[in-house]
């Protein structure tokens, strides 16, 4: 009797999981009149690097994740499959800002879909990222980086520009080659912060506060750096060829 009940339950589950190729989307957007790329991402990965022209090149891979029952029975949601097939890259220009996101007729479940964004932008642009969960890598842009990530890892490696980033749970690793550093503010409510200037660990900077640590230094330049996590770690490296004028 129990076997019959289990069999009936299994037969009533949604579409069985099958190996399916990810849905690929792409766009090439002229960057004339644009100074900032603002992008919204759900769950997955993001990589931004410099382009060799005055165009924003976007590639998005959408892969449906399977659900499981009893560790061996996997299936995929039909509704999510339909949403992936209908998904498009949404782009909108607001002044000098280019806004990118995904759009679907219904609601695309972040629990069921992994997004992978690969973007190339003119190095002069600034980047404004809002991401829910995953790993984001931003390199080579000089216009500045602003990022808000709920859970995951943020890796930034830029030649200059102001940095402002918040992660709720996870890690921020940032490297800048700026020769015009401004104020530095690093904080972790629960966790550690570390600052390196020209390869040297600055051990005397900062103070512990409860289970966390804060570092605050003054600078006269326009490239301020404010990095914070609620739970996790912050690591900032200032590696400009000209020694930065930063003071406690």
C-alpha positions in Angstrom: 0.0 0.0 0.0 2.8 2.4 0.9 4.5 1.6 -2.4 1.4 2.5 -4.3 1.0 5.8 -2.4 4.7 6.7 -3.2 4.2 5.8 -6.8 1.1 8.0 -7.1 3.0 10.9 -5.5 5.9 10.5 -8.0 3.6 10.4 -11.0 1.9 13.5 -9.8 5.1 15.6 -9.8 5.8 18.2 -12.5 7.9 17.8 -15.6 10.9 15.5 -15.2 14.3 17.1 -15.4 16.0 16.8 -18.7 19.3 18.2 -19.8 18.5 21.4 -21.7 20.8 24.0 -23.2 20.8 27.4 -21.5 18.8 30.1 -23.2 21.2 32.7 -24.7 20.4 36.4 -25.1 22.6 39.1 -26.5 22.6 42.8 -27.3 25.0 45.4 -28.7 24.1 48.9 -27.5 25.9 52.1 -28.7 27.3 54.0 -25.7 27.2 57.5 -27.3 25.8 59.9 -24.6 26.1 57.3 -21.9 28.3 57.7 -18.8 26.8 55.0 -16.5 25.7 51.4 -16.9 23.1 50.5 -14.3 22.3 46.7 -14.2 19.9 44.6 -12.1 20.7 40.9 -11.7 18.8 38.1 -9.8 20.7 35.0 -8.9 23.9 33.9 -10.7 27.1 35.4 -12.0 28.2 38.7 -13.5 31.4 39.7 -15.2 32.1 43.2 -16.6 35.3 44.0 -18.5 36.3 46.8 -20.9 35.3 46.8 -24.5 37.5 47.8 -27.4 34.9 50.2 -28.9 32.2 52.6 -27.9 29.6 49.9 -27.5 28.1 48.0 -24.6 28.1 44.3 -25.5 25.8 42.1 -23.4 25.5 38.3 -23.3 23.1 36.6 -20.9 22.8 32.9 -20.3 19.6 31.6 -18.5 19.8 28.1 -17.1 16.9 26.5 -15.3 17.8 24.7 -12.1 16.0 21.4 -11.3 14.2 20.6 -8.1 14.6 17.4 -6.2 12.6 14.9 -4.1 14.1 12.0 -2.1 17.6 13.0 -3.4 17.2 11.2 -6.7 14.0 12.4 -8.3 14.5 15.7 -10.1 12.1 17.8 -12.1 11.8 21.2 -13.7 8.9 23.7 -13.5 6.9 24.1 -16.7 6.0 27.6 -15.8 9.7 28.6 -15.3 10.6 27.0 -18.6 8.1 29.1 -20.4 9.3 32.3 -18.6 12.9 31.6 -19.7 11.8 31.1 -23.3 10.0 34.5 -23.2 12.7 36.4 -21.4 14.3 39.4 -23.0 17.1 41.9 -22.2 15.3 45.1 -21.1 17.2 48.3 -21.9 16.3 51.9 -21.1 18.1 55.1 -21.3 17.5 57.7 -18.6 19.6 60.8 -19.3 23.2 59.5 -19.4 22.3 56.2 -17.7 21.8 53.0 -19.5 19.6 50.6 -17.5 19.8 46.8 -18.2 17.7 44.0 -16.7 15.7 41.0 -17.7 12.0 41.2 -18.5 9.4 38.3 -18.8 5.6 38.3 -19.2 5.3 36.8 -15.7 7.6 36.6 -12.7 11.0 34.8 -13.3 11.8 32.8 -10.1 15.3 33.5 -8.8 15.1 30.1 -7.0 14.7 28.2 -10.3 16.9 30.2 -12.7 20.6 30.9 -12.8 21.6 34.0 -14.7 25.1 34.5 -16.2 25.9 38.0 -17.5 29.0 38.8 -19.5 29.2 42.5 -20.3 31.9 44.6 -22.1 31.7 48.3 -21.7 33.8 51.3 -22.7 36.3 51.8 -19.9 35.2 55.4 -19.3 31.8 54.3 -18.0 30.7 54.0 -14.4 29.0 50.8 -13.2 25.9 50.7 -10.9 25.1 47.2 -9.9 22.1 45.8 -8.0 22.3 42.0 -7.5 20.5 39.5 -5.3 22.7 36.5 -4.9 25.9 35.3 -6.6 29.3 36.3 -7.7 30.1 39.6 -9.4 33.4 40.6 -11.0 34.0 44.1 -12.3 37.4 45.0 -13.8 39.0 47.7 -16.0 36.3 50.5 -15.8 37.5 53.9 -14.7 34.3 55.8 -14.2 33.6 54.4 -10.7 31.7 51.5 -9.2 28.6 51.4 -7.1 27.4 48.0 -6.1 24.7 46.5 -3.8 24.8 42.7 -3.4 22.6 40.9 -1.0 24.5 37.6 -0.6 27.7 36.6 -2.4 31.1 37.8 -3.5 32.1 41.0 -5.1 35.5 41.4 -6.8 36.5 44.8 -8.2 39.8 45.6 -9.9 39.8 49.0 -11.5 42.4 51.7 -12.6 40.5 54.4 -10.7 37.2 56.0 -9.9 35.2 56.2 -6.7 34.1 52.9 -5.1 30.9 52.4 -3.1 29.8 48.8 -2.3 27.5 47.1 0.2 27.2 43.3 0.7 24.7 41.9 3.3 26.4 38.5 3.7 29.6 37.7 1.9 32.8 39.3 0.8 34.2 42.4 -0.9 37.6 42.3 -2.5 38.6 45.5 -4.2 41.8 46.7 -5.9 42.3 50.2 -7.3 45.1 52.0 -9.1 43.8 55.4 -8.4 46.3 58.3 -8.0 43.7 60.5 -6.5 42.3 58.7 -3.5 39.7 60.3 -1.3 38.4 59.2 2.1 38.5 55.4 2.8 35.7 53.8 4.9 35.7 50.1 5.4 33.4 48.3 7.8 32.2 44.8 8.7 29.5 44.5 11.4 30.5 40.8 12.0 33.8 40.0 10.4 37.1 41.5 9.4 38.4 44.4 7.3 41.9 44.8 5.7 43.6 47.6 4.0 46.8 47.5 1.9 48.6 50.5 0.6 51.2 49.9 -2.2 51.4 46.3 -1.1 51.9 47.0 2.6 49.3 45.9 5.1 48.2 48.8 7.3 48.0 47.2 10.7 47.5 50.3 12.7 44.4 51.6 10.9 41.0 50.8 12.2 39.4 49.6 15.4 37.3 46.6 16.5 33.7 47.2 17.3 31.9 44.3 18.8 32.3 41.3 16.5 33.4 43.6 13.6 36.0 46.0 12.5 36.1 49.5 11.0 38.8 51.4 9.1 38.5 55.2 8.4 41.2 57.2 6.7 41.2 60.7 5.2 42.1 61.6 1.6 42.0 64.7 -0.5 41.2 63.2 -3.9 37.8 62.6 -5.6 38.1 58.8 -5.6 36.5 57.9 -2.3 36.2 54.3 -1.3 33.3 53.1 1.0 33.0 49.4 1.3 30.8 47.6 3.9 29.4 44.2 4.7 27.0 43.2 7.4 28.4 39.6 7.9 31.7 38.8 6.1 35.0 40.4 5.1 36.2 43.5 3.3 39.6 43.7 1.6 40.9 46.9 -0.1 44.2 47.3 -2.0 45.4 50.7 -3.2 48.1 50.0 -5.7 48.7 53.3 -7.6 52.1 54.0 -9.1 52.1 57.3 -7.3 51.9 56.9 -3.5 48.6 58.0 -2.3 48.2 60.8 0.2 46.1 59.1 2.7 46.1 59.9 6.4 44.5 58.4 9.5 
